[in-house]
Structure formats: C-alpha cells, structure tokens
Amino acid sequence: MHGAIAAGGMATVHVGRLVGPRGFTRCVAIKRLLPQLAANADMASMFADEARVAARVIHANVVPVLDVVQAEGELLLVMEYVHGESLSRLLSHARSEGEVVPVPIVASVLGDVLHGLHAAHEARGEDGYPLRVVHRDVSPQNVLVGADGIARVVDFGIAKAVGMAPVTRDGQLRGKVPYMAPEQLARRAIDRRVDVWAAGVVLWEALAGKRLFAAEDDQSLMGHVLEDVIAPPSEVNPAVPPELDAITLRALERDPDRRFPDARAMATALEAAATRAGPQGVGDWVRRHAAAALAHRDERIAEMERAAGDSTGEPEVPAIRAPFASVFLQDDEVRSAITQAESPAPSAPAGGVVVVGSIAPPARDRRLVLAGGAALFVAVAIGAAATLAVTRRGDATAAAAPPGPAAPSAPEGTSPDPAAAATGGAPPYVTVAAQVPPAPGSAASSDASSASASGPAAGHPGRAPVGLRVCKVFDADKKIFVMRSMRVSRCP
C-alpha cells in the first residue's frame, strides 16, 4: 500500500499492488478506514458490510471489492483500481473552465450509473434470495468515470441490505443531505426509489452545471429538499431538450410512487431521449478535465512499480501443492504428509498486499512435470488394481501373504518418482504409494503391528494383514470412482 490518492471523512484511498505467485502483480485501490474509526465496532461492521454487499454485485458499472484485510488494528478494502476521476471533480473542473457538459456525455455517464444501481438493487445472497440493497449515498463523489469511458458506482459503505449489521442508530441520518430523498430525510421506510431520487439530483446538476440544493447548514438544506419548487434544468442550460427535462423532473417527484419504479426504467427512458456518447468520447472528456490528476497518479504508480522491482531481487519461493494426491487420497495421515511437504507461501514486497492461491509447480520443463504427474496417476491406478486382484484370491493365498503391509514397488523400468527426475531431485508433487505403511511409533503402526501379530503366524490362519491400502471406491455424490486410502485387510 502506497500514498493516498483520495480522502474522505471515514477513509482514505491508496494505490497498491496485489502480489501473486510466479511474478503476478496487479495495481489495485485500497480503501483504508481511518485509524480512530477502525477501533469502533459500528464502523468496523459497516466497513465489513460494504465488502459483503459489493461482493454480491457483479456488474461492469460497479467497482468490485477484491479482498478484505484486517491486521494490526487496520481495516482495508482492496478494490479494482479505476484509472479515472470522480464525477464530482470532473463537474467542478468543467464549471471552473466555464464549460457546460455535453448532453451525450451526461446521458452516457448517468446511464452507466443507473445500470450499476439496478444491478445492486437486484443482487441476491448466497441463498438466492434478494438482498434488497439500497445504496443510500448516490452522489457525484461516489461515481468514478474512467479514462476508458465507463462510469462506475462505488462506496456501498452505508448501503442498506437484508441481514446487514444495524449500525444506523435511531435519530441518525447517513448520507449527503443534498442527495437524500424526502422520505429518507423524514425517516420513513425507504426502498430503491431513494437511489432513483439521488440519481435525479445528479442528472439535474450535470445538465445544469450547478448545485440543485445549496445552503450554509444542514437544517436549511433539509428545508430546500423538502419544500423547494424544482425547476427543469433547461432553465439554466437551454441546450437541454424537453425530453430530458421530463425525465429529470419525474425522478425528482417527492411522492415515490410517481417516480420511475426502478433505476433500469429511468436508464431506458434516458437512453431513448438522448444519444449516448461512446466510450472514446467520454474517455477524452475525462482526460481533458483530469489531466493533472491522472498524470500525478501515473507517476505514483510508476514509482510504486520501481520500488517493488528494487525490493524483489531474490526469486520468490513458490508454494508447492499436491493436486493428484489431494484429489485421490482422503486419509488423514496422507493429508498430513502432504501438508508437511508444502513449502512456505511467497512473501510480499514491503507494503504489498498478498493473495496466495494454488499455483503450478516451478518445473524447469512443464511438459516433463505433466508427464510425470500422468505417470504417477497410472502407477497409483495399477497398484490399486494389483492390490484388489491379490486380496480377492482365496483364503489360502491370503494366508500365504507376508505378515506385514509392504508397499508395492514401481513397475519395472519406471522411475519411482518421475516428477523428481524432471525437476532435478526436488519433486513438485507429493507422491504416495498405492499401499502406505504407517509411521513407526504411531497409533497406525501399533494397529498394523497388532494385525501382523494376530495374522497367520499368530495362529489365525486365513486372516489377511490389515494395513493402509488404496482402494477404488464409488463416490455416490460425484458419480465417479475415486482412489481412497483405507485401513482394511482387503478393498471392498
């Protein structure tokens, strides 16, 4: 995590690097809850709720949350980095330049915002039931317009959804008063239509080039929102067509039942009334009004990449996984052996955010590793088949078997560990024989010793020794045959 690129009353936003295995890196934005708020249980719950809500909204016009980090008293949200600027700063810069935002630009940006809001409103939980998400803080500050020409909704920090922590106490208002719907200010029941109202305020301001409600204190602002007659934006900007006036005023109806029923309906009407600018046109507009900010951010990212390059002179030690064994062997002792064989996870450069996942082994020749893995799979299957054939012989054959559970040897002419040969003696996969002898001194070893002592040599003819065998069994849930290690005398 590096220097802040934005700041608010609750959090700062930093640029950072997401570090993965095998040299994978990605530029991300990291939202950091202010230290004095991170210790507050309500604020921490609200921060966690933001991550949960954003994770359920998958849409091109919503900034996704990639990870949540809580360590050393810090709370961080790792989000997709958008190379762009907030609509608030873009509109402010346009006003300072005396420029009226072109109607096609406004139609494109607000259309994206409305589609993103509709996706949030329609989000469902893991159980498939609607979450009934309401953003409650739609404003130009929470709309990011990228240099790619795409607008995205961000900051679900005070969103209301089913099952979220009740951090809003009685008598408290959360949000920005100039963008709050009348029913929200009156503390009545709210639904997705409060976001339609807020989108109407943003649309009015983008078309008119000025604030809709302004006052020196919140009490006066509330009075304006609840009582002022709202003029159409064309009274300020004659370039606004009557169709857009009608859409804007309908979104700003104080009676929720007279507004658009949802954000998608408003987006459809907006797109029918005005021609949208293409992504290239919107991107050019963003780069023109945010040139200095984008250049500064480019420099910050370049410095971050250079610093990361200087701090990663040593090659990363990749994590080792055992995909074949972990799929086919479900015994606790085998699982423990696999865990002990894994190498430590890669460490991140100073200031980095690490996401560790399963990765491919670091073989010098990937084709040889794959061939070795295939050979291992065939060897396990052959060993299991051989074990099954031997155990199905008659009692006389079983009685003649050795008293102890010996592991079968590899077929003649086959390397016992082909993966090790491919990597110069450092096997990338953990290999497990078709019949695994228990470790000396363990409970399993005692059981095996007891079984051996009570076998044919102990006066129990016809009883096969009990050991750890790999058996082919049918998995009823997955509808496939799998190899499973079992401590039995013979496979079922």
Secondary structure as a PSIPRED ss2 file (coil, helix, strand):
# PSIPRED VFORMAT (PSIPRED V4.0)

   1 M C   1.000  0.000  0.000
   2 H C   1.000  0.000  0.000
   3 G C   1.000  0.000  0.000
   4 A E   0.000  0.000  1.000
   5 I E   0.000  0.000  1.000
   6 A E   0.000  0.000  1.000
   7 A E   0.000  0.000  1.000
   8 G C   1.000  0.000  0.000
   9 G C   1.000  0.000  0.000
  10 M C   1.000  0.000  0.000
  11 A E   0.000  0.000  1.000
  12 T E   0.000  0.000  1.000
  13 V E   0.000  0.000  1.000
  14 H E   0.000  0.000  1.000
  15 V E   0.000  0.000  1.000
  16 G E   0.000  0.000  1.000
  17 R E   0.000  0.000  1.000
  18 L E   0.000  0.000  1.000
  19 V E   0.000  0.000  1.000
  20 G C   1.000  0.000  0.000
  21 P C   1.000  0.000  0.000
  22 R C   1.000  0.000  0.000
  23 G C   1.000  0.000  0.000
  24 F C   1.000  0.000  0.000
  25 T E   0.000  0.000  1.000
  26 R E   0.000  0.000  1.000
  27 C E   0.000  0.000  1.000
  28 V E   0.000  0.000  1.000
  29 A E   0.000  0.000  1.000
  30 I E   0.000  0.000  1.000
  31 K E   0.000  0.000  1.000
  32 R E   0.000  0.000  1.000
  33 L E   0.000  0.000  1.000
  34 L C   1.000  0.000  0.000
  35 P H   0.000  1.000  0.000
  36 Q H   0.000  1.000  0.000
  37 L H   0.000  1.000  0.000
  38 A H   0.000  1.000  0.000
  39 A C   1.000  0.000  0.000
  40 N C   1.000  0.000  0.000
  41 A H   0.000  1.000  0.000
  42 D H   0.000  1.000  0.000
  43 M H   0.000  1.000  0.000
  44 A H   0.000  1.000  0.000
  45 S H   0.000  1.000  0.000
  46 M H   0.000  1.000  0.000
  47 F H   0.000  1.000  0.000
  48 A H   0.000  1.000  0.000
  49 D H   0.000  1.000  0.000
  50 E H   0.000  1.000  0.000
  51 A H   0.000  1.000  0.000
  52 R H   0.000  1.000  0.000
  53 V H   0.000  1.000  0.000
  54 A H   0.000  1.000  0.000
  55 A H   0.000  1.000  0.000
  56 R H   0.000  1.000  0.000
  57 V C   1.000  0.000  0.000
  58 I C   1.000  0.000  0.000
  59 H C   1.000  0.000  0.000
  60 A C   1.000  0.000  0.000
  61 N C   1.000  0.000  0.000
  62 V E   0.000  0.000  1.000
  63 V C   1.000  0.000  0.000
  64 P C   1.000  0.000  0.000
  65 V E   0.000  0.000  1.000
  66 L E   0.000  0.000  1.000
  67 D E   0.000  0.000  1.000
  68 V E   0.000  0.000  1.000
  69 V E   0.000  0.000  1.000
  70 Q E   0.000  0.000  1.000
  71 A E   0.000  0.000  1.000
  72 E C   1.000  0.000  0.000
  73 G C   1.000  0.000  0.000
  74 E E   0.000  0.000  1.000
  75 L E   0.000  0.000  1.000
  76 L E   0.000  0.000  1.000
  77 L E   0.000  0.000  1.000
  78 V E   0.000  0.000  1.000
  79 M E   0.000  0.000  1.000
  80 E E   0.000  0.000  1.000
  81 Y C   1.000  0.000  0.000
  82 V C   1.000  0.000  0.000
  83 H C   1.000  0.000  0.000
  84 G E   0.000  0.000  1.000
  85 E E   0.000  0.000  1.000
  86 S E   0.000  0.000  1.000
  87 L H   0.000  1.000  0.000
  88 S H   0.000  1.000  0.000
  89 R H   0.000  1.000  0.000
  90 L H   0.000  1.000  0.000
  91 L H   0.000  1.000  0.000
  92 S H   0.000  1.000  0.000
  93 H H   0.000  1.000  0.000
  94 A H   0.000  1.000  0.000
  95 R H   0.000  1.000  0.000
  96 S H   0.000  1.000  0.000
  97 E C   1.000  0.000  0.000
  98 G C   1.000  0.000  0.000
  99 E C   1.000  0.000  0.000
 100 V C   1.000  0.000  0.000
 101 V C   1.000  0.000  0.000
 102 P C   1.000  0.000  0.000
 103 V H   0.000  1.000  0.000
 104 P H   0.000  1.000  0.000
 105 I H   0.000  1.000  0.000
 106 V H   0.000  1.000  0.000
 107 A H   0.000  1.000  0.000
 108 S H   0.000  1.000  0.000
 109 V H   0.000  1.000  0.000
 110 L H   0.000  1.000  0.000
 111 G H   0.000  1.000  0.000
 112 D H   0.000  1.000  0.000
 113 V H   0.000  1.000  0.000
 114 L H   0.000  1.000  0.000
 115 H H   0.000  1.000  0.000
 116 G H   0.000  1.000  0.000
 117 L H   0.000  1.000  0.000
 118 H H   0.000  1.000  0.000
 119 A H   0.000  1.000  0.000
 120 A H   0.000  1.000  0.000
 121 H H   0.000  1.000  0.000
 122 E C   1.000  0.000  0.000
 123 A C   1.000  0.000  0.000
 124 R E   0.000  0.000  1.000
 125 G C   1.000  0.000  0.000
 126 E C   1.000  0.000  0.000
 127 D C   1.000  0.000  0.000
 128 G C   1.000  0.000  0.000
 129 Y C   1.000  0.000  0.000
 130 P E   0.000  0.000  1.000
 131 L C   1.000  0.000  0.000
 132 R C   1.000  0.000  0.000
 133 V C   1.000  0.000  0.000
 134 V E   0.000  0.000  1.000
 135 H C   1.000  0.000  0.000
 136 R C   1.000  0.000  0.000
 137 D C   1.000  0.000  0.000
 138 V C   1.000  0.000  0.000
 139 S C   1.000  0.000  0.000
 140 P H   0.000  1.000  0.000
 141 Q H   0.000  1.000  0.000
 142 N H   0.000  1.000  0.000
 143 V E   0.000  0.000  1.000
 144 L E   0.000  0.000  1.000
 145 V E   0.000  0.000  1.000
 146 G E   0.000  0.000  1.000
 147 A C   1.000  0.000  0.000
 148 D C   1.000  0.000  0.000
 149 G C   1.000  0.000  0.000
 150 I C   1.000  0.000  0.000
 151 A E   0.000  0.000  1.000
 152 R E   0.000  0.000  1.000
 153 V E   0.000  0.000  1.000
 154 V C   1.000  0.000  0.000
 155 D C   1.000  0.000  0.000
 156 F C   1.000  0.000  0.000
 157 G C   1.000  0.000  0.000
 158 I C   1.000  0.000  0.000
 159 A C   1.000  0.000  0.000
 160 K E   0.000  0.000  1.000
 161 A C   1.000  0.000  0.000
 162 V C   1.000  0.000  0.000
 163 G C   1.000  0.000  0.000
 164 M C   1.000  0.000  0.000
 165 A C   1.000  0.000  0.000
 166 P C   1.000  0.000  0.000
 167 V C   1.000  0.000  0.000
 168 T C   1.000  0.000  0.000
 169 R C   1.000  0.000  0.000
 170 D C   1.000  0.000  0.000
 171 G C   1.000  0.000  0.000
 172 Q C   1.000  0.000  0.000
 173 L C   1.000  0.000  0.000
 174 R C   1.000  0.000  0.000
 175 G C   1.000  0.000  0.000
 176 K C   1.000  0.000  0.000
 177 V H   0.000  1.000  0.000
 178 P H   0.000  1.000  0.000
 179 Y H   0.000  1.000  0.000
 180 M C   1.000  0.000  0.000
 181 A C   1.000  0.000  0.000
 182 P H   0.000  1.000  0.000
 183 E H   0.000  1.000  0.000
 184 Q H   0.000  1.000  0.000
 185 L H   0.000  1.000  0.000
 186 A C   1.000  0.000  0.000
 187 R C   1.000  0.000  0.000
 188 R C   1.000  0.000  0.000
 189 A C   1.000  0.000  0.000
 190 I C   1.000  0.000  0.000
 191 D C   1.000  0.000  0.000
 192 R C   1.000  0.000  0.000
 193 R H   0.000  1.000  0.000
 194 V H   0.000  1.000  0.000
 195 D H   0.000  1.000  0.000
 196 V H   0.000  1.000  0.000
 197 W H   0.000  1.000  0.000
 198 A H   0.000  1.000  0.000
 199 A H   0.000  1.000  0.000
 200 G H   0.000  1.000  0.000
 201 V H   0.000  1.000  0.000
 202 V H   0.000  1.000  0.000
 203 L H   0.000  1.000  0.000
 204 W H   0.000  1.000  0.000
 205 E H   0.000  1.000  0.000
 206 A H   0.000  1.000  0.000
 207 L H   0.000  1.000  0.000
 208 A H   0.000  1.000  0.000
 209 G C   1.000  0.000  0.000
 210 K C   1.000  0.000  0.000
 211 R C   1.000  0.000  0.000
 212 L C   1.000  0.000  0.000
 213 F C   1.000  0.000  0.000
 214 A C   1.000  0.000  0.000
 215 A C   1.000  0.000  0.000
 216 E C   1.000  0.000  0.000
 217 D C   1.000  0.000  0.000
 218 D H   0.000  1.000  0.000
 219 Q H   0.000  1.000  0.000
 220 S H   0.000  1.000  0.000
 221 L H   0.000  1.000  0.000
 222 M H   0.000  1.000  0.000
 223 G H   0.000  1.000  0.000
 224 H H   0.000  1.000  0.000
 225 V H   0.000  1.000  0.000
 226 L H   0.000  1.000  0.000
 227 E H   0.000  1.000  0.000
 228 D C   1.000  0.000  0.000
 229 V C   1.000  0.000  0.000
 230 I C   1.000  0.000  0.000
 231 A C   1.000  0.000  0.000
 232 P C   1.000  0.000  0.000
 233 P H   0.000  1.000  0.000
 234 S H   0.000  1.000  0.000
 235 E H   0.000  1.000  0.000
 236 V C   1.000  0.000  0.000
 237 N C   1.000  0.000  0.000
 238 P C   1.000  0.000  0.000
 239 A C   1.000  0.000  0.000
 240 V C   1.000  0.000  0.000
 241 P C   1.000  0.000  0.000
 242 P H   0.000  1.000  0.000
 243 E H   0.000  1.000  0.000
 244 L H   0.000  1.000  0.000
 245 D H   0.000  1.000  0.000
 246 A H   0.000  1.000  0.000
 247 I H   0.000  1.000  0.000
 248 T H   0.000  1.000  0.000
 249 L H   0.000  1.000  0.000
 250 R H   0.000  1.000  0.000
 251 A H   0.000  1.000  0.000
 252 L C   1.000  0.000  0.000
 253 E C   1.000  0.000  0.000
 254 R C   1.000  0.000  0.000
 255 D C   1.000  0.000  0.000
 256 P H   0.000  1.000  0.000
 257 D H   0.000  1.000  0.000
 258 R H   0.000  1.000  0.000
 259 R C   1.000  0.000  0.000
 260 F C   1.000  0.000  0.000
 261 P C   1.000  0.000  0.000
 262 D C   1.000  0.000  0.000
 263 A H   0.000  1.000  0.000
 264 R H   0.000  1.000  0.000
 265 A H   0.000  1.000  0.000
 266 M H   0.000  1.000  0.000
 267 A H   0.000  1.000  0.000
 268 T H   0.000  1.000  0.000
 269 A H   0.000  1.000  0.000
 270 L H   0.000  1.000  0.000
 271 E H   0.000  1.000  0.000
 272 A H   0.000  1.000  0.000
 273 A H   0.000  1.000  0.000
 274 A C   1.000  0.000  0.000
 275 T C   1.000  0.000  0.000
 276 R C   1.000  0.000  0.000
 277 A C   1.000  0.000  0.000
 278 G C   1.000  0.000  0.000
 279 P H   0.000  1.000  0.000
 280 Q H   0.000  1.000  0.000
 281 G H   0.000  1.000  0.000
 282 V H   0.000  1.000  0.000
 283 G H   0.000  1.000  0.000
 284 D H   0.000  1.000  0.000
 285 W H   0.000  1.000  0.000
 286 V H   0.000  1.000  0.000
 287 R H   0.000  1.000  0.000
 288 R H   0.000  1.000  0.000
 289 H H   0.000  1.000  0.000
 290 A C   1.000  0.000  0.000
 291 A H   0.000  1.000  0.000
 292 A H   0.000  1.000  0.000
 293 A H   0.000  1.000  0.000
 294 L H   0.000  1.000  0.000
 295 A H   0.000  1.000  0.000
 296 H H   0.000  1.000  0.000
 297 R H   0.000  1.000  0.000
 298 D H   0.000  1.000  0.000
 299 E H   0.000  1.000  0.000
 300 R H   0.000  1.000  0.000
 301 I H   0.000  1.000  0.000
 302 A H   0.000  1.000  0.000
 303 E H   0.000  1.000  0.000
 304 M H   0.000  1.000  0.000
 305 E H   0.000  1.000  0.000
 306 R H   0.000  1.000  0.000
 307 A H   0.000  1.000  0.000
 308 A H   0.000  1.000  0.000
 309 G H   0.000  1.000  0.000
 310 D H   0.000  1.000  0.000
 311 S C   1.000  0.000  0.000
 312 T C   1.000  0.000  0.000
 313 G C   1.000  0.000  0.000
 314 E C   1.000  0.000  0.000
 315 P C   1.000  0.000  0.000
 316 E C   1.000  0.000  0.000
 317 V C   1.000  0.000  0.000
 318 P C   1.000  0.000  0.000
 319 A C   1.000  0.000  0.000
 320 I C   1.000  0.000  0.000
 321 R C   1.000  0.000  0.000
 322 A C   1.000  0.000  0.000
 323 P H   0.000  1.000  0.000
 324 F H   0.000  1.000  0.000
 325 A H   0.000  1.000  0.000
 326 S H   0.000  1.000  0.000
 327 V H   0.000  1.000  0.000
 328 F H   0.000  1.000  0.000
 329 L C   1.000  0.000  0.000
 330 Q C   1.000  0.000  0.000
 331 D C   1.000  0.000  0.000
 332 D H   0.000  1.000  0.000
 333 E H   0.000  1.000  0.000
 334 V H   0.000  1.000  0.000
 335 R H   0.000  1.000  0.000
 336 S H   0.000  1.000  0.000
 337 A H   0.000  1.000  0.000
 338 I H   0.000  1.000  0.000
 339 T H   0.000  1.000  0.000
 340 Q H   0.000  1.000  0.000
 341 A H   0.000  1.000  0.000
 342 E C   1.000  0.000  0.000
 343 S C   1.000  0.000  0.000
 344 P C   1.000  0.000  0.000
 345 A C   1.000  0.000  0.000
 346 P C   1.000  0.000  0.000
 347 S C   1.000  0.000  0.000
 348 A C   1.000  0.000  0.000
 349 P C   1.000  0.000  0.000
 350 A C   1.000  0.000  0.000
 351 G C   1.000  0.000  0.000
 352 G C   1.000  0.000  0.000
 353 V E   0.000  0.000  1.000
 354 V E   0.000  0.000  1.000
 355 V C   1.000  0.000  0.000
 356 V C   1.000  0.000  0.000
 357 G C   1.000  0.000  0.000
 358 S C   1.000  0.000  0.000
 359 I C   1.000  0.000  0.000
 360 A C   1.000  0.000  0.000
 361 P C   1.000  0.000  0.000
 362 P C   1.000  0.000  0.000
 363 A C   1.000  0.000  0.000
 364 R C   1.000  0.000  0.000
 365 D C   1.000  0.000  0.000
 366 R H   0.000  1.000  0.000
 367 R H   0.000  1.000  0.000
 368 L H   0.000  1.000  0.000
 369 V H   0.000  1.000  0.000
 370 L H   0.000  1.000  0.000
 371 A H   0.000  1.000  0.000
 372 G H   0.000  1.000  0.000
 373 G H   0.000  1.000  0.000
 374 A H   0.000  1.000  0.000
 375 A H   0.000  1.000  0.000
 376 L H   0.000  1.000  0.000
 377 F H   0.000  1.000  0.000
 378 V H   0.000  1.000  0.000
 379 A H   0.000  1.000  0.000
 380 V H   0.000  1.000  0.000
 381 A H   0.000  1.000  0.000
 382 I H   0.000  1.000  0.000
 383 G H   0.000  1.000  0.000
 384 A H   0.000  1.000  0.000
 385 A H   0.000  1.000  0.000
 386 A H   0.000  1.000  0.000
 387 T H   0.000  1.000  0.000
 388 L H   0.000  1.000  0.000
 389 A H   0.000  1.000  0.000
 390 V H   0.000  1.000  0.000
 391 T H   0.000  1.000  0.000
 392 R C   1.000  0.000  0.000
 393 R C   1.000  0.000  0.000
 394 G C   1.000  0.000  0.000
 395 D H   0.000  1.000  0.000
 396 A H   0.000  1.000  0.000
 397 T H   0.000  1.000  0.000
 398 A H   0.000  1.000  0.000
 399 A H   0.000  1.000  0.000
 400 A C   1.000  0.000  0.000
 401 A C   1.000  0.000  0.000
 402 P C   1.000  0.000  0.000
 403 P C   1.000  0.000  0.000
 404 G C   1.000  0.000  0.000
 405 P C   1.000  0.000  0.000
 406 A C   1.000  0.000  0.000
 407 A C   1.000  0.000  0.000
 408 P C   1.000  0.000  0.000
 409 S C   1.000  0.000  0.000
 410 A C   1.000  0.000  0.000
 411 P C   1.000  0.000  0.000
 412 E C   1.000  0.000  0.000
 413 G C   1.000  0.000  0.000
 414 T C   1.000  0.000  0.000
 415 S C   1.000  0.000  0.000
 416 P C   1.000  0.000  0.000
 417 D C   1.000  0.000  0.000
 418 P H   0.000  1.000  0.000
 419 A H   0.000  1.000  0.000
 420 A H   0.000  1.000  0.000
 421 A H   0.000  1.000  0.000
 422 A H   0.000  1.000  0.000
 423 T C   1.000  0.000  0.000
 424 G C   1.000  0.000  0.000
 425 G C   1.000  0.000  0.000
 426 A C   1.000  0.000  0.000
 427 P C   1.000  0.000  0.000
 428 P C   1.000  0.000  0.000
 429 Y C   1.000  0.000  0.000
 430 V C   1.000  0.000  0.000
 431 T C   1.000  0.000  0.000
 432 V C   1.000  0.000  0.000
 433 A C   1.000  0.000  0.000
 434 A C   1.000  0.000  0.000
 435 Q E   0.000  0.000  1.000
 436 V C   1.000  0.000  0.000
 437 P C   1.000  0.000  0.000
 438 P C   1.000  0.000  0.000
 439 A C   1.000  0.000  0.000
 440 P C   1.000  0.000  0.000
 441 G C   1.000  0.000  0.000
 442 S C   1.000  0.000  0.000
 443 A H   0.000  1.000  0.000
 444 A H   0.000  1.000  0.000
 445 S H   0.000  1.000  0.000
 446 S H   0.000  1.000  0.000
 447 D H   0.000  1.000  0.000
 448 A H   0.000  1.000  0.000
 449 S H   0.000  1.000  0.000
 450 S H   0.000  1.000  0.000
 451 A H   0.000  1.000  0.000
 452 S H   0.000  1.000  0.000
 453 A H   0.000  1.000  0.000
 454 S C   1.000  0.000  0.000
 455 G C   1.000  0.000  0.000
 456 P H   0.000  1.000  0.000
 457 A H   0.000  1.000  0.000
 458 A H   0.000  1.000  0.000
 459 G C   1.000  0.000  0.000
 460 H C   1.000  0.000  0.000
 461 P C   1.000  0.000  0.000
 462 G C   1.000  0.000  0.000
 463 R C   1.000  0.000  0.000
 464 A C   1.000  0.000  0.000
 465 P C   1.000  0.000  0.000
 466 V C   1.000  0.000  0.000
 467 G E   0.000  0.000  1.000
 468 L E   0.000  0.000  1.000
 469 R E   0.000  0.000  1.000
 470 V E   0.000  0.000  1.000
 471 C E   0.000  0.000  1.000
 472 K E   0.000  0.000  1.000
 473 V E   0.000  0.000  1.000
 474 F E   0.000  0.000  1.000
 475 D E   0.000  0.000  1.000
 476 A C   1.000  0.000  0.000
 477 D C   1.000  0.000  0.000
 478 K C   1.000  0.000  0.000
 479 K C   1.000  0.000  0.000
 480 I E   0.000  0.000  1.000
 481 F E   0.000  0.000  1.000
 482 V E   0.000  0.000  1.000
 483 M E   0.000  0.000  1.000
 484 R E   0.000  0.000  1.000
 485 S E   0.000  0.000  1.000
 486 M E   0.000  0.000  1.000
 487 R E   0.000  0.000  1.000
 488 V E   0.000  0.000  1.000
 489 S C   1.000  0.000  0.000
 490 R C   1.000  0.000  0.000
 491 C C   1.000  0.000  0.000
 492 P C   1.000  0.000  0.000
